[in-house]
Amino acid sequence: QVQLVETGGGLVQAGGSLRLSCAASGRTFSSYAMGWFRQAPGKEREFVAAIRWSIYYAESARGRFTISRDNAKNTVYLQMASLKPEDTAVYYCASSSRWYGSSWSQDGMDYWGKGTLVTVSS
């Protein structure tokens, strides 16, 4: 069982930055692939970024978001810059025992956090 807790969400103006954190329980954190997903109001949950020994970004995140992890702290981060109103969503952290390359979906993730809300004002 893995427990994930996201923090760092909030209200930010367009063009601003925000860093999300996801703290994970478990002694095998370093072996997990960790991903960030988001769900905007009225929309399906979508993949944002993933990291294990490689990193992969959704097109919407590439160049603006940076995913990283600190295995000593069992924490994964999502640094978001140049935020846009369309980035407004609940952001979820998730873990998986598998690495999916360029084909990530919520169905492939094993554990989820409860999410943290990011609101980008125009």
GIDA-V212423 format. One record per backbone hydrogen bond with DSSP energy under -1.0 kcal/mol. NH is the residue of the N-H (numbers start at 1). CO is the residue of the C=O. Records with the same first field share a line. If there is no record, write none. Layout:
NH->CO + CO
This chain:
5->23
7->21
12->119
14->121
15->83
16->13
18->80
20->78
21->7
22->76
23->5
24->74
25->3
31->28
32->29
33->96
34->51
35->94
36->49
37->92
38->46
39->90
43->40
46->38
48->36
49->36
50->56
51->34
52->54
56->50
58->48
61->58
62->58
64->61
65->61
66->79
68->77
70->75
75->70
76->22
77->68
78->20
79->66
80->18
81->64
83->16
87->84
88->85
89->118
90->39
91->116
92->37
94->35
95->111
96->33
103->100
108->105
109->106
110->95
111->95
113->93
116->91
118->89
119->10
121->12
